[in-house]
Amino acid sequence: MKTDLPQSFNRLKYLPPYYTLSQVELDIALDPARTIVKSRLEVLPGPNHEAGLPLVLQGQELEFVSLRINGEAHRQFELTPLTLTIHALPHDGCQAFSVEIICVCIPEKNTSLMGLYVSNGNFFTQCEAEGFRKITYFLDRPDVMARYRVILRAREAEYPVLLSNGNLLSTEKLANGWHTAIWEDPFPKPAYLFALVAGKLECIEETITTSSGAKKLLQIWVESHDLKKTRHAMDSLIASIYWDEKRYGLELDLERFMIVAVGDFNMGAMENKGLNIFNTKYVLAQAETATDADFANIESVVAHEYFHNWTGNRVTCRDWFQLSLKEGLTVFRDQEFSADQMGSESGRAVKRIEDVRLLRQLQFPEDAGPMAHPIRPDEYQEINNFYTVTVYEKGAEVVRMYQTLLGREGFRKGMDLYFKRHDGQAVTCEDFLMAMADANGCDLEQFKNWYGQAGTPTVSVVESYNAAKKEYQVTVTQHPPANVKNKDTKLFHIPLAMRLLTPAGDQQESLLELTQESQTWTFPDVETRPVLSINRNFSAPIKLDFDQSEADLLTLFSSDDDAFNRWEAGQKLAMQMILQGRLPDAALISAYRDLLMDPALDPAFKDLALTLPAETYLYEQCVSVDPQKIYVARRAFRKAIARELRMEWASLYQQMQTPGPFNPDAASAGKRALKNLALSMLLEADPLIWSPMAVNQYRNADNMTDRYAALAALVIQGSSSAVACLEDFYAHFADDPLVIDKWFSLQASRPPVTDAVATLSDVRRLQGHEAFRMNNPNRVRSVIHAFCMNNPASFHQMDGSGYAFWAESVLALDAINPQVAARLARGLDRWKQFAQPYQSLMRAALERVAESETLSADVKEVILKALGD
């Protein structure tokens, strides 16, 4: 096994740049087979400059043509596959000078989708984190910020649209059918925010007026056949702009703001200044082709990338260790926006539950595994591996705790000071923390520990009630994360929202600030023994060790006024019973029935309350995971709920119909979610009886939410009608890639109905389908990732066949697109958590990948960390 790790980068070894840039001029002649890039860089000595130092530029997969310094040919340089080092600089580099470089790249061969590449005949870029060096030689680091002027040249017939960052200065037709567009970005930015797009595209556009009275042009560019699917994205963009003005006083700062959609994209979207490039998945939507979840995701991602205009672009990261400075903050902002768009407090609660469920299903396992890292890591080998749920989702929870501690008004004051101090700068997480502290006159030094420590802390709760004194006491203790116990851990500052539930309802919510290892709080004048509701609204990203009785949990599930903790109590009850191999008892069934039939509760909340904890979350509660045992227990528990409440499910299916034209608003989406849960449960109870109703919904649905839900229910139950419906679905939507992604994913995610091996056979068959493309990340995620990452019951088989498939897929993808391969490689990083024989089979698959002589740095880091002790 090859064990040599790639080069490591350490946060504490950060050095300011030796050189920096004031102005960048690019002249790019676009050709798929040979794009010529001419760059002119105005170079200045940097804050860490010393006389005589060479200028070291990064470059990758480039053909070098020429170099000029101050207009003169320059030959004193060294060229390697990764750098261009320029010696003998004018005045020893102590004064400003210009560098002109001509180089060539080949976009049509760029399958990594980083830098400049071609998708469906059009040009696109992706430069975060280190893609710009695949376009030209450059100081490719986030703390080098410059103003850009860009000339794009291309054949007009093939590439009529030419876009880049900032404002359009001019266009011109050239000889031989070529044309140009000149763009200028008035704001300094790092190279990772550069973007260009060229091709045959059309746009929907709107002109809006901002709070200052300025007119702004908004455009969404797509291929012509997708133009009709852009309205929701445009509405989401407009809502985001106005929300940011109202909530934070932040106004759109460019004359225009553009979004472009592309089908080949590694990520969800990218916040390039003024020219956001999106995966089509997060732009295109209409009732016939997109589900309610798609509509919600588009709204969220559009908002996220727009909010980056200030939290990421105007104020950016000093270095990549500070990635959560922009991502965690912006995720928090998009979560708050989406919660406000729900239109009610119950809607906000539903959004909060969805966000926490994602955190605990994906981030908690990461925090407990070999790739665990703080939201601001101290070290990395490959920065692409640190675009993680820890940096994003846990980072958002850390930002949320500021608001919990300081209040919304105090948080806004901190944001105002942050922008006042750092607009136009590349800064650190400490800069954000100090703005919050200084604006509110408070000490947040201990809170800083959230940035530097990996793992999820556990908080244990011990309660006591003295009936004679009418006194309630709670002792709260924080414990370091289990996977970092032997390290020098520091105490966290943990805000815990709590309330005592009593028959009189006289206890108000309060905030406990846990700053010591253990603290005790005493509450007087409590007439009867209360039920403690703690960590309300998930006020801190912790694991709660609180041995509440099932009776207390039932009380919380039935009557807690905090919607999150009400949902949480139901999840705990179900989790305990499933892991103990128990079926739901009469008391829990009665509580489920009461909740389902309560007319005062939001349908979306009912849907979440009756959705069981995911298998992967149940894994995290076990010392030694037997995936098949957990799958069987969870499925039996679900079937029992389905059968015991079949009359309620049938009634709800009828009550939750949404007649009239499709509307993706929160209320309608909530009704559809509950209706389709009811349909799924009815098929779970008795597929022979209820499958015809699912087929009827599939055939008569006027929207993708209902059509896909019915199809999924049939496929998951192995209904004899599923095959015909799958064939019909493909025939109807064969020309829509995003819908066919759903078709692929549904089959690859099918749990074992009778034979798990059949699912893997289906996956291999799908790989051979004419519509499958290994070089398209969306299609890979819909088949390979769906099986390996989202179908644990079929993937974790005792013969190891799923792991062998995983290994061959990682190796095949790594040769095409290392980023996508590295995300798949994470699928076995928790192998030590599993019982035998799974554990040994997983290790063998990991070692098979590790033996490859050609692993990318992205995949090598993941595999070797997974195998490490």
MIKEFI-201097 format. One record per residue (C-alpha): x, y, z; residue in three letters. Coordinates in steps of 0.2 Angstrom, whole numbers, padded with zeros to 4 digits, always signed. Layout:
<atoms>
XYZALA...
</atoms>
This chain:
<atoms>
+0000+0000+0000MET+0007+0017-0005LYS+0006+0029+0010THR+0015+0045+0005ASP+0003+0059+0008LEU+0003+0075-0003PRO+0010+0091+0003GLN+0002+0098+0018SER-0003+0117+0021PHE-0003+0123+0038ASN-0013+0138+0044ARG+0000+0144+0057LEU+0013+0145+0043LYS+0003+0158+0033TYR+0014+0172+0026LEU+0007+0187+0017PRO+0011+0188-0002PRO+0028+0193-0007TYR+0020+0202-0022TYR+0002+0208-0025THR-0008+0215-0040LEU-0017+0231-0043SER-0024+0228-0061GLN-0026+0213-0072VAL-0030+0214-0090GLU-0035+0198-0099LEU-0037+0196-0118ASP-0044+0178-0121ILE-0047+0171-0139ALA-0059+0157-0136LEU-0057+0141-0146ASP-0061+0123-0139PRO-0045+0115-0145ALA-0033+0130-0142ARG-0038+0145-0132THR-0025+0159-0132ILE-0024+0169-0116VAL-0014+0185-0115LYS-0013+0193-0098SER-0005+0209-0092ARG-0002+0210-0073LEU+0002+0226-0064GLU+0013+0219-0050VAL+0017+0228-0033LEU+0028+0223-0019PRO+0017+0214-0006GLY+0017+0216+0013PRO+0030+0202+0015ASN+0041+0208+0001HIS+0060+0207+0002GLU+0072+0214-0012ALA+0077+0201-0025GLY+0064+0189-0022LEU+0057+0180-0038PRO+0039+0181-0043LEU+0032+0164-0042VAL+0016+0161-0052LEU+0005+0146-0052GLN+0000+0137-0068GLY-0007+0120-0072GLN-0010+0111-0089GLU-0005+0126-0099LEU+0006+0128-0114GLU+0018+0143-0111PHE+0021+0154-0126VAL+0030+0170-0120SER+0034+0182-0106LEU+0038+0201-0106ARG+0042+0212-0091ILE+0038+0231-0093ASN+0035+0228-0112GLY+0052+0219-0115GLU+0055+0201-0119ALA+0061+0192-0103HIS+0070+0175-0103ARG+0076+0173-0085GLN+0063+0161-0078PHE+0060+0143-0073GLU+0045+0133-0079LEU+0038+0118-0070THR+0021+0109-0073PRO+0014+0119-0058LEU+0024+0136-0058THR+0032+0150-0068LEU+0046+0158-0058THR+0052+0174-0064ILE+0069+0180-0059HIS+0079+0197-0062ALA+0064+0208-0059LEU+0066+0227-0062PRO+0072+0236-0046HIS+0073+0220-0037ASP+0054+0219-0037GLY+0054+0234-0025CYS+0044+0245-0037GLN+0028+0242-0048ALA+0031+0233-0064PHE+0021+0224-0077SER+0021+0206-0083VAL+0014+0201-0099GLU+0011+0182-0102ILE+0004+0173-0117ILE-0001+0155-0114CYS-0013+0142-0121VAL-0026+0130-0113CYS-0037+0116-0121ILE-0055+0118-0114PRO-0062+0103-0124GLU-0050+0091-0115LYS-0053+0098-0097ASN-0064+0085-0089THR-0060+0091-0072SER-0072+0105-0075LEU-0060+0117-0066MET-0053+0132-0075GLY-0060+0135-0092LEU-0070+0120-0100TYR-0083+0116-0113VAL-0100+0110-0110SER-0113+0106-0124ASN-0103+0117-0135GLY-0102+0132-0124ASN-0088+0139-0113PHE-0089+0140-0094PHE-0077+0143-0080THR-0075+0137-0062GLN-0060+0145-0052CYS-0064+0142-0034GLU-0053+0136-0026ALA-0038+0135-0038GLU-0045+0134-0055GLY-0039+0150-0062PHE-0021+0143-0063ARG-0028+0132-0077LYS-0032+0148-0087ILE-0016+0157-0085THR-0001+0159-0074TYR-0006+0169-0059PHE-0004+0173-0041LEU-0018+0162-0037ASP-0022+0165-0019ARG-0037+0173-0011PRO-0027+0187-0002ASP-0021+0194-0019VAL-0035+0206-0025MET-0035+0216-0041ALA-0047+0225-0053ARG-0050+0216-0069TYR-0053+0222-0087ARG-0057+0207-0099VAL-0058+0206-0118ILE-0067+0191-0124LEU-0065+0186-0142ARG-0074+0172-0151ALA-0082+0167-0167ARG-0099+0176-0167GLU-0109+0162-0175ALA-0104+0149-0163GLU-0103+0160-0147TYR-0114+0175-0149PRO-0115+0178-0130VAL-0099+0184-0122LEU-0100+0187-0103LEU-0088+0191-0089SER-0088+0199-0072ASN-0094+0217-0069GLY-0100+0230-0081ASN-0101+0228-0100LEU-0091+0242-0108LEU-0092+0238-0127SER-0094+0226-0140THR-0087+0225-0158GLU-0088+0214-0173LYS-0071+0209-0180LEU-0066+0202-0197ALA-0067+0183-0201ASN-0084+0182-0191GLY-0076+0185-0174TRP-0083+0198-0161HIS-0077+0205-0145THR-0085+0210-0128ALA-0075+0221-0115ILE-0080+0219-0097TRP-0073+0228-0082GLU-0076+0224-0064ASP-0074+0240-0053PRO-0072+0230-0037PHE-0055+0222-0032PRO-0057+0203-0031LYS-0046+0187-0030PRO-0044+0176-0045ALA-0056+0163-0038TYR-0070+0175-0041LEU-0066+0177-0060PHE-0078+0170-0073ALA-0082+0170-0091LEU-0096+0162-0101VAL-0097+0161-0120ALA-0110+0152-0131GLY-0127+0151-0138LYS-0138+0156-0123LEU-0153+0167-0121GLU-0159+0176-0105CYS-0174+0181-0095ILE-0171+0199-0088GLU-0179+0211-0076GLU-0175+0228-0071THR-0177+0232-0052ILE-0175+0248-0042THR-0165+0246-0026THR-0168+0256-0009SER-0157+0270-0015SER-0167+0272-0031GLY-0154+0264-0042ALA-0159+0254-0057LYS-0152+0236-0059LYS-0153+0224-0073LEU-0155+0206-0068LEU-0152+0192-0081GLN-0153+0173-0081ILE-0144+0165-0095TRP-0148+0147-0101VAL-0150+0137-0117GLU-0165+0142-0127SER-0175+0127-0124HIS-0174+0130-0105ASP-0179+0148-0105LEU-0197+0144-0099LYS-0190+0136-0083LYS-0181+0151-0076THR-0196+0161-0068ARG-0194+0154-0051HIS-0175+0157-0051ALA-0178+0175-0056MET-0192+0178-0042ASP-0180+0170-0030SER-0166+0182-0035LEU-0177+0197-0033ILE-0183+0192-0016ALA-0165+0189-0011SER-0160+0206-0016ILE-0174+0215-0007TYR-0172+0204+0009TRP-0154+0208+0010ASP-0158+0226+0009GLU-0171+0225+0023LYS-0162+0213+0035ARG-0144+0219+0033TYR-0145+0236+0023GLY-0134+0228+0009LEU-0138+0234-0008GLU-0133+0227-0025LEU-0117+0236-0030ASP-0116+0232-0049LEU-0126+0239-0064GLU-0131+0221-0068ARG-0131+0204-0060PHE-0131+0188-0070MET-0134+0170-0067ILE-0129+0157-0080VAL-0135+0138-0079ALA-0124+0124-0085VAL-0127+0105-0085GLY-0109+0100-0082ASP-0104+0107-0065PHE-0095+0100-0050ASN-0104+0110-0037MET-0121+0118-0034GLY-0116+0135-0040ALA-0103+0148-0039MET-0103+0166-0033GLU-0092+0174-0046ASN-0093+0193-0044LYS-0109+0198-0054GLY-0108+0183-0065LEU-0115+0168-0054ASN-0113+0151-0063ILE-0125+0138-0058PHE-0128+0119-0060ASN-0144+0118-0070THR-0151+0108-0055LYS-0152+0125-0045TYR-0160+0136-0059VAL-0172+0126-0069LEU-0189+0123-0063ALA-0207+0121-0068GLN-0222+0111-0061ALA-0221+0097-0074GLU-0202+0094-0071THR-0197+0100-0054ALA-0203+0094-0036THR-0207+0105-0022ASP-0189+0101-0015ALA-0182+0107-0031ASP-0191+0124-0030PHE-0185+0126-0012ALA-0167+0121-0016ASN-0167+0134-0031ILE-0174+0148-0019GLU-0160+0143-0006SER-0145+0142-0018VAL-0150+0157-0028VAL-0151+0167-0012ALA-0134+0159-0005HIS-0124+0164-0021GLU-0132+0182-0021TYR-0128+0184-0002PHE-0110+0180-0006HIS-0109+0197-0015ASN-0106+0204+0002TRP-0101+0190+0013THR-0087+0182+0002GLY-0085+0195-0012ASN-0084+0212-0005ARG-0076+0204+0011VAL-0067+0189+0006THR-0055+0176+0014CYS-0037+0179+0018ARG-0033+0161+0015ASP-0042+0145+0012TRP-0041+0140+0030PHE-0054+0154+0033GLN-0067+0146+0021LEU-0081+0145+0034SER-0079+0164+0036LEU-0089+0166+0020LYS-0097+0149+0018GLU-0104+0147+0036GLY-0110+0165+0037LEU-0118+0164+0020THR-0127+0147+0024VAL-0134+0155+0039PHE-0140+0170+0029ARG-0148+0159+0016ASP-0156+0148+0030GLN-0164+0164+0038GLU-0170+0170+0021PHE-0178+0153+0017SER-0186+0153+0034ALA-0193+0170+0032ASP-0200+0165+0015GLN-0210+0151+0023MET-0222+0165+0029GLY-0226+0159+0046SER-0218+0154+0063GLU-0223+0136+0060SER-0215+0137+0043GLY-0199+0144+0051ARG-0199+0129+0062ALA-0201+0117+0048VAL-0186+0125+0039LYS-0175+0124+0056ARG-0179+0105+0057ILE-0174+0102+0040GLU-0158+0111+0042ASP-0154+0102+0058VAL-0159+0085+0051ARG-0146+0088+0037LEU-0133+0093+0049LEU-0135+0077+0060ARG-0136+0065+0045GLN-0121+0072+0036LEU-0110+0083+0047GLN-0111+0073+0064PHE-0104+0058+0055PRO-0090+0068+0047GLU-0086+0076+0064ASP-0084+0058+0071ALA-0073+0051+0057GLY-0056+0052+0051PRO-0059+0067+0040MET-0065+0077+0056ALA-0059+0095+0056HIS-0063+0111+0064PRO-0074+0124+0054ILE-0057+0133+0052ARG-0045+0118+0049PRO-0027+0120+0054ASP-0020+0109+0040GLU-0025+0102+0023TYR-0017+0093+0008GLN-0030+0097-0005GLU-0042+0112-0002ILE-0056+0104-0013ASN-0058+0091+0001ASN-0063+0105+0013PHE-0079+0111+0005TYR-0088+0100+0018THR-0103+0100+0028VAL-0092+0105+0043THR-0087+0121+0035VAL-0104+0125+0028TYR-0117+0118+0039GLU-0108+0117+0056LYS-0101+0134+0051GLY-0118+0141+0049ALA-0123+0134+0067GLU-0108+0143+0074VAL-0114+0160+0066VAL-0132+0156+0072ARG-0125+0155+0090MET-0119+0173+0089TYR-0136+0178+0085GLN-0143+0167+0099THR-0131+0175+0112LEU-0132+0193+0105LEU-0150+0194+0099GLY-0155+0198+0082ARG-0151+0217+0085GLU-0134+0214+0092GLY-0130+0202+0078PHE-0135+0216+0065ARG-0124+0228+0074LYS-0109+0216+0073GLY-0112+0214+0054MET-0113+0232+0051ASP-0096+0234+0060LEU-0089+0220+0050TYR-0093+0228+0034PHE-0087+0245+0040LYS-0070+0239+0045ARG-0067+0226+0031HIS-0075+0231+0015ASP-0063+0227+0001GLY-0052+0216+0011GLN-0047+0198+0013ALA-0049+0194+0032VAL-0050+0180+0045THR-0063+0172+0056CYS-0055+0182+0071GLU-0060+0198+0062ASP-0078+0193+0061PHE-0078+0188+0079LEU-0070+0204+0085MET-0083+0214+0075ALA-0097+0205+0084MET-0088+0207+0101ALA-0084+0226+0099ASP-0101+0230+0092ALA-0109+0223+0107ASN-0096+0227+0120GLY-0094+0208+0125CYS-0080+0196+0128ASP-0081+0182+0115LEU-0064+0175+0118GLU-0070+0158+0124GLN-0082+0157+0109PHE-0067+0157+0098LYS-0065+0138+0103ASN-0079+0134+0091TRP-0067+0138+0076TYR-0052+0128+0081GLY-0059+0111+0088GLN-0065+0097+0078ALA-0079+0085+0084GLY-0096+0087+0091THR-0096+0090+0110PRO-0108+0081+0121THR-0118+0090+0134VAL-0125+0079+0148SER-0140+0084+0159VAL-0144+0079+0176VAL-0160+0085+0184GLU-0168+0085+0201SER-0184+0091+0209TYR-0187+0095+0227ASN-0206+0094+0230ALA-0204+0101+0248ALA-0194+0116+0243LYS-0203+0117+0226LYS-0186+0119+0218GLU-0180+0112+0202TYR-0161+0110+0199GLN-0152+0106+0183VAL-0134+0102+0181THR-0126+0103+0164VAL-0109+0096+0159THR-0099+0097+0143GLN-0088+0083+0137HIS-0075+0084+0123PRO-0079+0075+0107PRO-0076+0056+0109ALA-0064+0056+0094ASN-0053+0070+0102VAL-0053+0066+0120LYS-0034+0063+0122ASN-0030+0080+0114LYS-0028+0097+0122ASP-0047+0102+0121THR-0053+0118+0127LYS-0070+0122+0135LEU-0084+0128+0123PHE-0095+0143+0126HIS-0112+0134+0123ILE-0129+0143+0123PRO-0143+0132+0128LEU-0161+0138+0126ALA-0172+0130+0139MET-0189+0130+0147ARG-0198+0120+0161LEU-0215+0114+0155LEU-0227+0114+0169THR-0246+0112+0170PRO-0247+0130+0175ALA-0237+0135+0160GLY-0229+0149+0171ASP-0210+0146+0166GLN-0203+0157+0153GLN-0189+0152+0141GLU-0172+0156+0147SER-0154+0155+0140LEU-0141+0145+0149LEU-0123+0149+0144GLU-0112+0134+0148LEU-0094+0141+0149THR-0087+0129+0163GLN-0085+0110+0162GLU-0100+0109+0174SER-0113+0121+0180GLN-0129+0120+0190THR-0144+0131+0189TRP-0158+0132+0202THR-0176+0137+0198PHE-0187+0141+0214PRO-0206+0142+0215ASP-0209+0127+0204VAL-0226+0120+0210GLU-0225+0103+0202THR-0211+0092+0194ARG-0208+0100+0177PRO-0203+0092+0161VAL-0187+0100+0154LEU-0186+0106+0136SER-0168+0110+0133ILE-0157+0115+0118ASN-0173+0123+0111ARG-0173+0127+0092ASN-0156+0117+0092PHE-0148+0132+0100SER-0131+0124+0100ALA-0124+0110+0088PRO-0121+0097+0102ILE-0125+0079+0106LYS-0137+0079+0121LEU-0135+0066+0134ASP-0151+0067+0143PHE-0159+0051+0150ASP-0177+0057+0149GLN-0191+0045+0152SER-0202+0039+0138GLU-0216+0047+0148ALA-0207+0064+0148ASP-0203+0062+0129LEU-0221+0059+0125LEU-0226+0075+0135THR-0213+0085+0124LEU-0219+0076+0108PHE-0237+0080+0112SER-0236+0098+0119SER-0219+0106+0119ASP-0222+0124+0112ASP-0205+0123+0104ASP-0208+0115+0087ALA-0190+0109+0085PHE-0190+0100+0102ASN-0207+0093+0099ARG-0200+0085+0083TRP-0184+0080+0092GLU-0194+0071+0106ALA-0203+0060+0093GLY-0186+0056+0085GLN-0179+0051+0101LYS-0193+0039+0105LEU-0193+0031+0088ALA-0174+0030+0088MET-0173+0021+0105GLN-0187+0009+0100MET-0179+0005+0083ILE-0162+0002+0091LEU-0169-0009+0104GLN-0179-0019+0091GLY-0195-0014+0098ARG-0211-0009+0088LEU-0220+0007+0092PRO-0231+0004+0108ASP-0249+0010+0110ALA-0244+0026+0119ALA-0233+0032+0104LEU-0246+0026+0091ILE-0259+0036+0101SER-0247+0052+0101ALA-0244+0049+0082TYR-0263+0049+0079ARG-0266+0064+0089ASP-0253+0074+0080LEU-0258+0068+0063LEU-0276+0073+0066MET-0273+0090+0075ASP-0280+0103+0063PRO-0269+0117+0071ALA-0253+0109+0066LEU-0244+0113+0050ASP-0245+0099+0037PRO-0226+0101+0034ALA-0223+0098+0052PHE-0233+0083+0053LYS-0224+0076+0038ASP-0207+0078+0047LEU-0214+0072+0064ALA-0219+0055+0056LEU-0203+0053+0045THR-0191+0041+0055LEU-0173+0045+0059PRO-0162+0040+0044ALA-0152+0024+0044GLU-0136+0033+0044THR-0141+0044+0059TYR-0146+0028+0068LEU-0128+0021+0064TYR-0121+0036+0074GLU-0130+0030+0090GLN-0121+0012+0089CYS-0104+0006+0095VAL-0104-0007+0082SER-0115-0005+0067VAL-0125-0020+0059ASP-0133-0011+0044PRO-0144-0025+0039GLN-0151-0027+0057LYS-0154-0008+0058ILE-0163-0008+0041TYR-0174-0023+0046VAL-0179-0015+0062ALA-0182+0002+0055ARG-0193-0005+0041ARG-0203-0015+0053ALA-0206+0000+0064PHE-0212+0010+0049ARG-0223-0004+0043LYS-0231-0005+0061ALA-0235+0014+0060ILE-0242+0012+0043ALA-0253-0002+0048ARG-0259+0005+0065GLU-0263+0022+0057LEU-0270+0016+0040ARG-0287+0024+0043MET-0278+0041+0047GLU-0267+0039+0032TRP-0282+0036+0020ALA-0291+0051+0027SER-0276+0063+0026LEU-0273+0057+0008TYR-0290+0064+0004GLN-0289+0080+0015GLN-0272+0085+0009MET-0276+0087-0010GLN-0272+0103-0018THR-0284+0107-0032PRO-0281+0120-0044GLY-0265+0126-0053PRO-0249+0120-0045PHE-0241+0133-0033ASN-0224+0130-0025PRO-0228+0140-0010ASP-0224+0133+0008ALA-0243+0129+0012ALA-0246+0120-0004SER-0229+0111-0003ALA-0233+0105+0015GLY-0250+0098+0010LYS-0242+0088-0004ARG-0228+0082+0007ALA-0240+0075+0020LEU-0252+0068+0006LYS-0237+0059-0002ASN-0231+0052+0015LEU-0249+0046+0017ALA-0248+0037+0000LEU-0231+0029+0004SER-0237+0023+0021MET-0253+0016+0013LEU-0242+0006+0001LEU-0231+0001+0016GLU-0246-0006+0025ALA-0253-0016+0010ASP-0245-0013-0007PRO-0258-0025-0016LEU-0273-0014-0010ILE-0265+0003-0012TRP-0254+0002-0028SER-0268+0005-0040PRO-0271+0022-0031MET-0252+0026-0033ALA-0253+0022-0051VAL-0268+0033-0053ASN-0259+0047-0045GLN-0244+0044-0056TYR-0254+0045-0072ARG-0265+0059-0068ASN-0253+0071-0059ALA-0251+0088-0066ASP-0234+0091-0056ASN-0218+0082-0054MET-0220+0082-0035THR-0235+0071-0035ASP-0229+0061-0051ARG-0212+0057-0043TYR-0219+0053-0026ALA-0231+0040-0033ALA-0217+0032-0044LEU-0206+0031-0029ALA-0219+0023-0018ALA-0221+0010-0032LEU-0203+0007-0034VAL-0199+0006-0015ILE-0212-0007-0013GLN-0207-0017-0028GLY-0224-0016-0035SER-0228-0025-0051SER-0234-0009-0058SER-0217+0000-0055ALA-0208-0007-0071VAL-0222+0000-0083ALA-0222+0017-0074CYS-0203+0018-0075LEU-0203+0015-0094GLU-0217+0028-0096ASP-0208+0041-0085PHE-0192+0039-0096TYR-0201+0040-0112ALA-0210+0055-0107HIS-0195+0065-0100PHE-0181+0058-0110ALA-0176+0075-0117ASP-0175+0083-0099ASP-0158+0079-0091PRO-0163+0084-0074LEU-0179+0074-0074VAL-0169+0059-0080ILE-0157+0061-0066ASP-0172+0058-0054LYS-0176+0042-0064TRP-0158+0036-0062PHE-0157+0040-0044SER-0174+0032-0039LEU-0168+0015-0046GLN-0151+0016-0039ALA-0158+0021-0022SER-0171+0007-0021ARG-0169-0002-0005PRO-0169-0021-0005PRO-0186-0027-0007VAL-0182-0046-0009THR-0164-0046-0016ASP-0151-0033-0012ALA-0140-0040-0026VAL-0153-0035-0038ALA-0151-0017-0034THR-0132-0017-0038LEU-0136-0027-0054SER-0148-0013-0058ASP-0135+0000-0055VAL-0123-0008-0067ARG-0137-0009-0080ARG-0140+0009-0078LEU-0122+0013-0081GLN-0123+0005-0097GLY-0139+0015-0102HIS-0137+0026-0117GLU-0141+0042-0106ALA-0128+0038-0093PHE-0112+0049-0094ARG-0097+0046-0083MET-0090+0064-0086ASN-0106+0072-0081ASN-0106+0075-0061PRO-0125+0076-0060ASN-0127+0059-0069ARG-0113+0051-0059VAL-0122+0057-0043ARG-0139+0051-0048SER-0132+0033-0051VAL-0115+0029-0042ILE-0117+0041-0027HIS-0135+0037-0025ALA-0131+0019-0023PHE-0115+0020-0013CYS-0120+0035-0002MET-0139+0036-0001ASN-0144+0017-0001ASN-0136+0010+0014PRO-0147-0006+0015ALA-0142-0011-0003SER-0124-0005-0002PHE-0119-0013+0014HIS-0120-0032+0009GLN-0110-0046+0018MET-0102-0052+0002ASP-0094-0035+0000GLY-0100-0033-0018SER-0106-0015-0015GLY-0088-0010-0008TYR-0080-0018-0024ALA-0091-0008-0035PHE-0087+0008-0024TRP-0068+0005-0027ALA-0069+0002-0046GLU-0080+0018-0047SER-0068+0029-0037VAL-0054+0024-0048LEU-0063+0026-0064ALA-0069+0043-0059LEU-0052+0049-0052ASP-0045+0048-0070ALA-0059+0060-0076ILE-0064+0071-0062ASN-0054+0070-0045PRO-0066+0082-0036GLN-0081+0070-0039VAL-0071+0055-0036ALA-0065+0062-0019ALA-0083+0065-0013ARG-0087+0047-0018LEU-0071+0041-0008ALA-0079+0048+0008ARG-0092+0034+0007GLY-0081+0022+0017LEU-0072+0033+0028ASP-0082+0027+0044ARG-0077+0009+0041TRP-0071+0006+0058LYS-0088+0010+0065GLN-0095-0006+0057PHE-0097-0024+0064ALA-0088-0039+0055GLN-0088-0044+0041PRO-0092-0027+0034TYR-0077-0019+0042GLN-0064-0031+0034SER-0072-0030+0017LEU-0072-0011+0018MET-0054-0010+0023ARG-0050-0021+0008ALA-0059-0010-0004ALA-0050+0005+0003LEU-0033-0003+0002GLU-0037-0008-0016ARG-0039+0011-0020VAL-0024+0016-0010ALA-0013+0004-0021GLU-0016+0014-0037SER-0001+0022-0043GLU-0010+0036-0051THR-0022+0043-0037LEU-0025+0061-0038SER-0021+0072-0022ALA-0039+0074-0019ASP-0043+0055-0018VAL-0027+0051-0010LYS-0029+0062+0005GLU-0047+0055+0009VAL-0041+0036+0007ILE-0025+0038+0017LEU-0034+0047+0031LYS-0048+0034+0031ALA-0035+0020+0033LEU-0024+0029+0046GLY-0024+0024+0064ASP
</atoms>
